[in-house]
Amino acid sequence: MKNLFFRYIAAGMLLLAACDTSLDVEPTDQLTDASVWKSASNAGLFLNDIYNNLNPGPQSTIWTNVPSEISNDPLDNFSDNSISGPLAGIPSYQNFAQGAYGPSAPIFTPHWKNMYTNIRKCNVFIQNVSAADFDDNVKKGMLAQARFLRAYFYKSLMDLYGGVPIITVPLNRETQGDAIFNPRNTYEECVAFIQKECAEAAEDLPLTIPPKDAGRASKGAAWALKGELELYAGKWTDAAATNRKIMESGAGYDLFPDYETLFLPANENNEEVIFDVQYAANIKGHIKEKYWNPVRVADGTGWGAVNPTQDLVDDYEFLDGKTEAEGSAMFDPENPYINRDKRFAASIIYDGSTWKGGVIYTRLGIPNNNNELDASGAGGKGRTGYFLKKLVDPAVVPGISSGSNSIIWRYAEVLLNFAEAQNEAVGPDDDVYKAMNKVRKRAGLPDLPTGLTQPQMRARIRRERRVELAFEGKRLFDIWRWRTAEQIFSKPLRAMKITTVDGHLVYEKVNAGGGKIAFDPSKNYLMPIPESVRAQNVKIDQNPHY
């Protein structure tokens, strides 16, 4: 359902034009500042416009414009899950991997400005709707949505920068002067603020959302935001309790049976989706099928912008519940891609994969094959021997607008969030096992072995998160909050080189082109505050060592 999206169109009316004050006539083709707050329906258009800005990405008509992408390429390309394809000017490859970024050359340049623009909209909405005289019950629901959205925008900032200034009223330089400039709140203060906002918003949000309002915030959405925040902040008891609340809410959340088709348009707004961003092709769409498809496909060309690493592939278990490194009896060195966790073939295009009516080969030696591995990273082909399948709609021709929704939180993540928080809070009890095994069952994997210690369960949870949530923009923040990035990036990321010797395929793991990440643990667990921001507000301190 795209009902909420189509209301975004009407929200465009809120781009108010200057009016001639000599005419005492209220325009009928646009909303003025005076008229927008006179009725709930008019105010609703303003709220729709805030929803329309949920995606934090940059140029909406040029790039893919989805929540897992804050720069010009997905957040997983800034982690060990994937490497950007052979594209020019891509931040994860040219800036992040080489450590060539700082306050004067930030990676996520428009992000700070975009988020505070959205926060201001929320503040304007909350202030004016609070003072409006339409139905109180309607006001409660609308204010709860705005508070949730504001908390979402704040968390998006906190994930990258740590503590940020908390602003809850519209600021006006003309009337307030320098009082509009605020210092950063601490990270802990920001966490407490969002916890309170989400808890109170949830009280006035509905438990379930009717199809006609798909895309709006529910209690589950507010709890999911709160629970993820608490997990990232290491507030284990709080995170376990919040995620358990979703699990026991009675809202009807469950795992969608088929992981491979979970993300496709035919199954939008299914029982696993807790909150997503609504899109519609050619109206509010994206072109991720152009950027994320292999370089050459049956119906056109892609940019191969997401190359999954061998490091990620190695974390997909075989159907006996073990990886190659753990000595799986189902691993075949001459055919390493069979008998895997179902999520592997659903997420990654590997050599010999059938895709869009053709076969993708990444092996060397096939003439005129634009998809083959170029481990140097300089040949305009794939850097790892793998391409992205998950989140890509095979029915969409590369370059054509796609309208598939983008999921921000889903029930599988809630189960994994709960399992991690509960394991850290009390250890691997039965509830941790139940949550983990439910996720594993859909993937075709056996239950976890009993008797795991807390550290052993921690390792299993982290691996499960990696494969379940791959390419959904979560991995970077996971390795930051676990403080494992410095270890992960201490050695080059890996690729798969496939050659043919005496008629047999030979598989060799090699270093990936562009796969050595420069990472300074003294500063790189946070992004630098853009210098342009600090030039405007001298009260904002820079993150350490930038």
Secondary structure, 3 states (H helix, E strand, C coil): CCHHHHHHHHHHHHCCCCCCCCCCCCCCCCCCCCCCCCCHHHHHHHHHHHHCCCCCCCCCCCCCCCCCCCCCCCHHHHCCCEEECCCCCCHHHHHHCCCCCECCECCCCCHHHHHHHHHHHHHHHHHHHHHCCCCHHHHHHHHHHHHHHHHHHHHHHHHHHCCCCCCCCCCCHHHHHHHHCCCCCCHHHHHHHHHHHHHHHHHHCCCCCCHHHCCCCCHHHHHHHHHHHHHHCCCHHHHHHHHHHHHCCCCCCCCCCCCCCCCCHHHCCCCCEEEEECCECCCECECHHHHHCCCEECCEECCCCEEECHHHHCCCCECCCCCCCCCCCCCCCCCCCCCECHHHHHHEECCCEEECCEEECCCCCCCCCCCCECCCCCCCCECCCCEECCCCCCCCCCCCCECCCEEEEEHHHHHHHHHHHHHHHHCCCHHHHHHHHHHHHHCCCCCCCCCCCHHHHHHHHHHHHHHHCCCCCCHHHHHHHCCCHHHHCCCCCEEEEEEEECCEEEEEEEECCCCCCCCCCCCCCCCCCCHHHHHHCCCCCCCCCC
